[in-house]
Amino acid sequence: MKILRTPDDRFAGLPDYDFAPHYTGVAEGALRIHHIEAGTGAPVLLMHGEPSWCFLYRKFLPALAAKGHRAIAPDLVGFGRSDKPSEQSDYTYERHVAWMSEWHLKHDLKDITLFCQDWGGLIGLRLVAAFPERFARVVVANTGLPTGSGLTPAFQAWLNFSQNTPVLPVGQILQGGTVRELSAAEVAAYDAPYPDESYKAGARRFPALVPTTPEHGSVAENIAAWQVLEKFDKPFLTAFSDSDPVTKGGERVFQTRVPGTKNQKHVTIAGGGHFLQEDKPDEIATLLDSFIRETR
């Protein structure tokens, strides 16, 4: 496996991003996973999706730390400052789960509040299913845990684009999934991890790994994860946005199947696109703080 590592100078001077990098070796030290963190106390694990990185949570960390929480935002393998295997074939759903499971255990995280969006949910919810005793509560936003039952027209369009465009315009993809206008510097920050197309194998591969058909890999593993989630009675909140065509209505499956959703104050984030963290960071950070305090 050939590993690419984005030069550090690509991350210099990014707007609102002044965090020390932390690195953890996984896969017998072959890969380095990066994370940022702030604050002390029980961990709030913030998991990003496709094709973003922990820059997405730059406003969450100080807000949550100020409220007495330890906020932690890792970069998935292939994204941000984490290492990037160079070939699409290097990436599978199960490898992503294994990499993040090892990272999780090395940090011995417990009493976790998970906030997950997009692929942050597809991987993060697998961590909940693997280590339910380590998670105190969960907030899901614009995500799912698919088991081969099909895909929406919006996702089909995204899949076709992502697999066929000669240049994957990561910053512009973030803008396209955000309601507010990102600054030029913010768009550039999302492009920063990728000096050229060779660094984007992970970002390219993710859409094709979503198990939308019975023939996809990880369908059986996700079905098994749902069997755990269907017994998960700890607090479980849905906070989907109102302006995401890809995951619209996805909160209903969680509210129907996960016992911990019962009697929770589920919310819809008004004015939020697919990347609702960019549109409503302060509102979501406040929601997380309130949810933690109300469910301790």
N, C-alpha and C positions, 0 to 999 in steps of 0.2 A: 504494500500500500504506500503510494507516494503521498506525503503530507505537505501541504502548503501552509505557511504561517504569514499572516499579514504583517508587514513592517509596522513597528510602533509609531513611526512618525505620521502614519495615516490617521491616527486618533488624536493628534495634537490640536488644541484650540477648537474643539467641537462646542457648540453652544449649550450652556447649562449642564455641561458634562465635565465635572472635575472630581473624578473618583479614582482611587488607587486600584490598579488591576490586581486580581488574585487568581492564581492558577492552580489546578489540581490535575495530576496525572491519572489517566485511566487506561484501560486496555494494556496492562502491564507496562505502563509508562509510554506507550506509543503515541498517545494523544493527550493534548493539553486542553482542559476545559476552563474557560475564563468566567469569573463572576465579579460583580461589584456588590458592596453592602454598606449599610449605614445603620447606626443605632444599636441598642441592646435590648435584651428581653427575648420572649418567645419569637421564633422566626415567622416572618411573612414571606413565603416563597412566591416570586413573581416570574411566571414563565411566558416567554414570548413565542410567537409563531413565525409564519412564512410571509415575506422574506426579511423580517425585521431582526433586531438584536436588542441587547439590554439597554441601548440608548432610548428605547421606547419607554423605559421606566425611570428616566432621569429625574422627573419631577416627583415621582412616588417616594423615592428613597428619603430625601430630606423631610418630606411631609409626614411620612410614617415614623421616622426616627424622632421627630419633634413630639409625636404623640406617645412615645414610649415603646416603640416596637423595633425589632431588628429586621430590616428589610433586606432581602437577598434576591438578586436578579442574575441568573446565569445566562451565558450564551450557549445555545445548543451547538453541537459539533457541526462545523460547516458554516457557522455564522459569527458575526462580531469578531471578537478577539480570540475565540476558540480556534483550534486547529481545523484545517480543511482538507480532508482527503480529496485527491484530485479527480477521481473518476466517479461518475454517477453510480456505477455498480458497487462502489464502496459503501453506499448508503442503503440500509433497509430499515423498515419500521422497528424490527426487533433489535437491531444494533443500536438505534437511537435510545430505545428503552433500556438496553443493557448499559450503555455508556452513562446515561443519567442516573440509573440505579446505583452504579458504582460510585459516581460522584456524590450522590445523596448519602450513601452509607459511610463514605470516607469523612463526611462532615458530621455524621451522627446527629442529623437533625431530628428533633422531637417536638411534640406539641405545636405542629406546623399549621399555619393558615395558608392554604394554597389559593392563589389567584391565577387563573389560566385562561388564555385566549388563543384561538386558532390552533396550530400544532402544539402550542403550550398545553392545551387540553388533551389532545390525542396522546401526548406523552405523559403529562402530569397526572391524568386520571389513571393511567396504567401504574404510576408510582403509588397512588392511593390504593389501588387494588392489590398491589404487591406488598405494601407496608401500611395497612389501614390503622394499625396501632400507633403509628407515628404522626398521624394527621388528626388535628383537633376539629378542623372545619374546612369547608371548601367553598370558593366562589367561582362559578363558571360564567364566562362571557364570550359570546360569539364563537362557540366551539362545539364539539360533539365527540362521540366515540363510535364511529360507524362500523357496521358489521356486514357490509356487502349488499345493502338494500337499495342501491341506486344513487343517482346524483342529480342535482338541480341543473336547470339550463345555465344559471349563472356560473356554477362550478365547472360545467362542461366547457363554457367559453374560456374560463381561466385556465383550465387544463390544456386546451388547444393552444392558447397563446403562449403559455409558459414552455411548452415542449417544442414550439416551432419558431418562435421569434429568434433571429440571429443574435440579438443583443438583449439581455434581460435587464430592463431599466429599473433597478431596485428602488431608487429614490422616487421615481415617478409612480411606481406601483404603490408605494406608501401614500403618496399624495392622492392617487386615485381612490384609495380606500379610506380617506380622511375627509371629514366635512369641512374643517377649517382650512385656510390656505397656509401651508407650511412655508417657512422662509427658505430662501435659496440655501442658506447654511444648514438648515435642518434636512433638506433633501440631500445635500451633499454628505451629511453625516450618515445617512442610510446607505449611501454608495461607498463610504470610506472603507469598509472591510474588504472590498473587491477591487484591487488594482487593475484587474482585467478579467475577461470572461472565464479564464481557467480557474479562478477562485470560486466560481458560482455553481460548482457541481452539486453541492448540497441543496442550494436554493432551487436549482433546476429540477432536482429529483423529487423534492417533497410532494408536489401536486400529484405525481404519478403513484406515490406510495399510499395515498388515502384509500382505504379499503372500501371502494364503492361497488364492487362486484363480488359475487361469491368466490371467484377465482383468485382474487387478490390475496397476497400474503397477509398474515396477521388477523384474518377474520376470526379464526378459532380462538386466538389469544384475546381478542377484544370481547368475544362472547363470554369467555371465562371471566374477564374483568367485570363485565356487567353483572355476572352472578354475585360478585363481591359487592359491587355498588348497590345492588338490590337489597343488600342487608346492611348497608352503611347508614346508621341512624344518628350519626353526629350531625351538627348543623351544616346545611348544604344550601347555598343561596344561588339563585340565578340572577344575572345582571346583564342581560343582552341589550344591545342598542336598538334604536328604532330605525336605523338607516343602513342596514347591511343586507343586501339581497342574497348573499351566499348562505348565511346562517339564520335567516328570518324564520321565527317559529321554533327554533331548535331548543328553546328552554322547556317546551312542553314535555319532551321525552324525559328530561331529568325530573321534572315535577311529578310525572306519572310514576316513574320507576324507582326513584331513590327515596327511601323512608325519611332521610334527614331533611328533605325539602318541606315536609309537612309543617304547617303553621309558621313558616318563615315569611319575612316581609320582602318578597321578591320584587325586584324593581326593573323598570325599563329605562335605560339611559337615553334621555331625549337629546337629540342633536348629535348623536354619536354615530360615526361610520363603522366600517369593519374594524379599523384601528381606533377603537373608542378611547384607548389610553392617550392618544394624541389630542383627541377632541375634549375630553372631560377628566383630566388627571386629578384635579383637586376634588371634584365630586366623588370620584371613585376611591381616592385615598380616604376621604371622610367616611364613605360607606364602609370601607374595610375596618376602620377604627371603631365605628359604631357597632358593626356586626360582631367584632371580637369582644367588645365590652359587654354587649347584651347577651352573649352566649357563653361567657366564662363559667 
